[in-house]
Amino acid sequence: MVAGGGTAGHLLPGIAVADELVSRGWPPEGVLFMGSSRGIEAEKVPEAGYELLALSGRGLNGRQLSLQNLLNLMGIIWAILRGSWMVRRRRPSIVLSLGGYAALPAGIGALLCRVPLVLAEQNAAASASNRLMTKFAKAAAVPCSGTGLKNEVVTGNPVRRAVLEANHKGRSLRTELGWPEDQPVVVVFGGSLGSRRINEAVWEAARIGDLPLVHHVVGHRDWRDLPTTLPINVMSHEYDDDLPKAMAASDLVVCRPGGSSVAEIAVLGLPAVLIPLPNAPNDHQRRNAERLVDEGLAVLIPDEELNGQRFHDEIERMLLRFTNDTDPDIARRERSVGHDDATERVADLVITHCLMPPIALHGKDATR
């Protein structure tokens, strides 16, 4: 049972691990997801070919006392009760918790039913749910040391197989994407819903002019507010299912430093301008960004400082710094600071602590 979701950053590593287990011989019907009916998992898990047990409820809005937070808390309690009953009924051999409020029901159910629990943390600062469950977990797969979780195993953060495949193709993907070979391209995104701050910075910078080719994923929330007077070099998309291809073929990315985004940027060796979400729990996005800044791969801009002029100046500076290579693909791969085998490492942990791995896995090198 893979528990969690809510956002792509929480969910995609879980799907990557599930796919890895299936590639080793685990039957797809033997992989079960539990998450939120409101989250992205409601669509993405069935698309990936796995069963989803969807629970109602939504996360708390910070620590403020409000009627909405009280209702949300009641919803979480009901989801925990229902989720624990489902764990007892389905009796999984192991629960892999991806963190976030959507992971709590299965995590607590694992504890009550004495099912082994393994945590998978995507961020440099652990989520509240993973911190709550850490004393009961057999192990915690983490992107880097110092997350505060017990029994840490530094595996890196699993990335989608599509990212690894795109990494091998690199700039050759430009033909498929219809991009010119001889111009710098900047990819900008802010998550599935989008980021208003980043979107407005792009639109302001477009009015300033002199931008390179910009592949801008606006997101569902702001798509209806898309300006009608953008120049042709700003290519706007509501959503992009092939974002790994766009990232691998680009010269620079501008985005929020969520756990999965940072992991993908690190594996790709892609220069980045990162704008942490100011109210992210435990300031985890800033800590994620600092890892890439320390590696010399990124620059961090505080959210309140981002505007059109700053966007324009930073991408100009970063492109000048990183686009003078004879072979951009080789240079990018040499800059890679990620764990391209993170998915396999997390799958190893799952199999190691599983009560009864499927017979199909016997004989596989499951404990490298």
N, C-alpha and C positions, 0 to 999 in steps of 0.2 A: 504494500500500500504506500503510495506516494501522497503526502499530505501537504496542502498549501496552494498558494496561487494568489489571486486578487489582481496581481500585475504581471506583465510579461517577465519582469526581472526576477520574480519569485518562481514563476511557472516554467520557463524555458529550460533552466538547468534540470528540472525534474523530468521533463520530456526527453532531454538528451540522455539522461541516465537510463530511463525506461527503454529507449531505443538501443542503447548499448547492451542492456541485459537481454533483449530480444535477439540481437545479433549474435550473442553467445549461446543461444538456444533456449532462453526462457520463453515459454509460450505467451503470446500477447494477451490471451485471456487470463493469464496468471498475474497480470499487472493491473492494479486498481488505483485510481486516483480519488482522493476526497478533497473537496475544496468548496468555494463559495458559488452560489448560484448567480451572484452579481458580478463575479470576476471574469477575467478573460478566459479562464479555464473552461467555462461553460461552452465556449465555441472551439477553443484550440485542442482540448483533450479528445473529444470525439473525432475531430479532424485528423488527429495523430493515430487514431485507431484503438484507443483505450476506453475502458468503462469509467464513468465519472459518477461518484456519489456527491451530489450537490446539496449543500446546506444553506439555509437562509442566514441572514445576519450581515453586519458590516462593521468595519473597524471603528475604534474610538477616535474622536477628533481632538488629539492632544490630551491634556489632563484637565481641561476646563470642565466645570460643573454646569451641565445644561440638560434640558429635557431630552434633547436629541441624543446626547451621550448616554443618558439613563436608558433610553429605549434601545440604543445600540448594545449596551451592556446586557440587557435582558435578552436580546437576540443572540448574543455570544453564548450566554449561559444555556439557552435552549439548544443551540447548535452543539455545544459540548455534550449535553445529555444525549441528544440524538446520535451524535457522532460516536460516542463511547458505546452506545447500544449497537451501532453498526459494526464497530470493531469486534465486539464480542460475538456478533452473529456471523461475520465473515471470517474471523480468526486468521488474519494474515500471518505469514511467517516472520515478517519484519515490517516496521513502519519507518519510512524515510521522511523526515520533517523538513520542509523547505523554508520554514519560518513564516512570519506574518500571522495575523489573527486567524486566517483560514486553516492554519496548520494545528491550532490548539485542540480541536475536537479529537482528531486521530491521535495526537500526542498524548493527551490525557487518557484516551481509551487504551492506548498501548500500555501505559502505566498500570491502569486498573486491571487489565487482562493479562499482564505479565508477558507482553509481546516485546521482543527486542526493539529498541528505538535508536536510530542513527540520525543525527542532525546534519543538515547541509546548509551552511551559512554562505550567503553571496557577498556580504559586505565586510569591510574592515572593522566595523562595530556591529556586534551581534544584535539581532532583533530581540524585542522584549519576549516574544514567545519562546525563542530558542534559549534565551537566558533563564527563563522560567523552568524549562525542561532539562537543562544541561546536567543537573545532578543525577538525573535518572537515565541518561543516554549512555549507550555503550561506547560511542565515539562521536566526534564532531568533525566533519569535513569542512575546512575553512580555506579562504583564499590566501590568507597570510597569518602569521602568528600574531598573538596579542588581541584576539577578538574578545577575550574574557570567558570563553567557553571551556569547560573541562574536557579532558581527553582529546585535545586538539590533534588533528592530523592535517598537515598542510598539503592539500591536494590541488589547489587552484579551484577556480569556479568553472564548472562545466559549461561549454559553449555548444551551440547548435552545430550539427554536422555540416549544415550549409555554410557556416563560417569557415570551417576547415577546408571544405572543397573550394570555396571562393578564394581562400588564401593562396592555394596552389595556382589558380588561374591568374590572379592579379589583374594587371592592366589589359590583358587580352580580353577581358569582359567588356571593355569599352565598345567593341564592335557590336556585341549583343545589346548593349544599353543605348547605342546610338550616340555615344559621346565622341568628341574629337580626340585624336591621339596627342595633339601638340598643345593642348590648353590645360591649365590647372583646373581641377574640379573640387569643390567643397561640398560635403554632405552635411546637412543640418537637420536635426530631429529633436523631439522632446517627449518621446514616449507615445503610446497608442492614442492618448487623448490630446497630446501636444502640450507645449509650454507657451503661455501667452507672452511671457517676457522675451523668450527667444524669438517667437514669431514676429513680434513688434520690432525687435532689433533688426531682423532681416528686412522687413518692409521699410523701415527708416533708412537703412543702409542702401537699399535700392534707389531711394530718392537722392541720396548723396552721389551715387553713380560710381563708375570705375570698379565694379565688382567682377571677380572671375565667374565662371560658370557655377551656379549654385543649385544643387539638388536638394530642395526643401520639402521635407515631410511635415506638413502643417499639423496633422492630427484631426480627429473627429470634432473636437470641441470648437475650434476656431475656423474650421473650413468655410463656414457660411460667411465669415468676416473677411475672406480673402480679397485684397484690393484688386480692382479691375484694370489698373494701370501699371502693372509690374513689367519691367523690361523682359525681353525674350531670354536673357541669360539667367533669369531666376525661374527655374522649373519647379512648379508647385505640385504636390501630390497630397491627397488626403491621408493615404496610408500606403505603405510599400512592403508587400510581402517578400520582395527580393532585396531587402535592405542589406543583407550580408554581401551581395554582389556589388551593390553601389559603394559600400564602404571599402571593399577590397580593391576596387578600381579607382578610388578617389585619391586625392593628395592630402586631404585634411578633413577632420570631422569636428563639428560643433554640437554639443549635446549636454544633457544632464549626466552626471557621473553615477548612475545607478550601478549596482553590482554586475549585472550581465553586460551592460554597455562597456564598463571599464575592462572586464575580462576579454571581451571581443576586441577592443582597441589594443590591449596588451598583446594578444596573440597575433594580431595583424601587424603590429609595429607601426601603427598609424598615428601620426601627429594629431593632437587634439586641443581644442579650446573647450574647457569644461566649466560649466556654470552650476554649482551645487544648489539644490533646492534649499532655501533658507530655513524651512521648518521641518526638515527631514528628521525623523526620530534619532536621537543620540548623535545628531550631526554626522550621520554615517556617509552622506554623499561627499562632504568635504574631505573626510578621511580617505574615502575611495580615491578622490582626485589627487590627493597629496602623494599617493603611491606612484602615480604616473608622473607627477611633477618632479618628484625626487629622482626618477629615472631619466629625466631630461626629455620626456616624450610629450609633455603637455604643459599648458599654462592655465591657471585657475583665475576666473573672474568672479568676484562676489556678485550675487544676483542683483543687488541694488545698484551696482555700477555698470550693468550692461545696458547699452543703448545703441542706436544705429552707428554713431561715430566710433564707439569703442569696438563694436563688432567689425566694422570696416578696417580699423587700424590693426587689430589683433590678427585677423586672417591674413592681411597683407604682410605683417611681420613674420608670421609662422610660415607662410608660403615662401618668402624670401630665404628663410633659414633651411627649409627642408626640400626644396624642389630643384636643387642644382646637381642631382646625382646623374651619372652616366646611365645607370640601369636602376630605375626607381623601384622595381620589384625586388631586386637583390638587396638594395639599401633598406627597404622596408622590412624584409625578413631578418636582416641583421639587427634591426632595432627591436625585434620582438622580445618582450619580457614576460610573456604569458606562459601558462601551462597548457600546451596543446593536447596533453594526455590527461587532463583533469577529469574528464568524463569517465575514462577507464579506471582512474584511481578511486573515484567515488563508488563506482560499480563494484570494485574489489571490496570496499568496506561493507557494502550491502551484503555481498555473498559471504564474507567472513563471519558476519554476525547473524546471518539468517538461521532460523531454527531448522528449516528443512528446505534447502534449495531444490528446484526441480531436477528430476533425474537427467533431463536433457543437458544439464550443465556438468554432470559428472565427467571427468576426464579432461575438461577444459582447464586452461591455465588461469584459474579464477583468483589466485592469491599471489600474483607476481610480486 
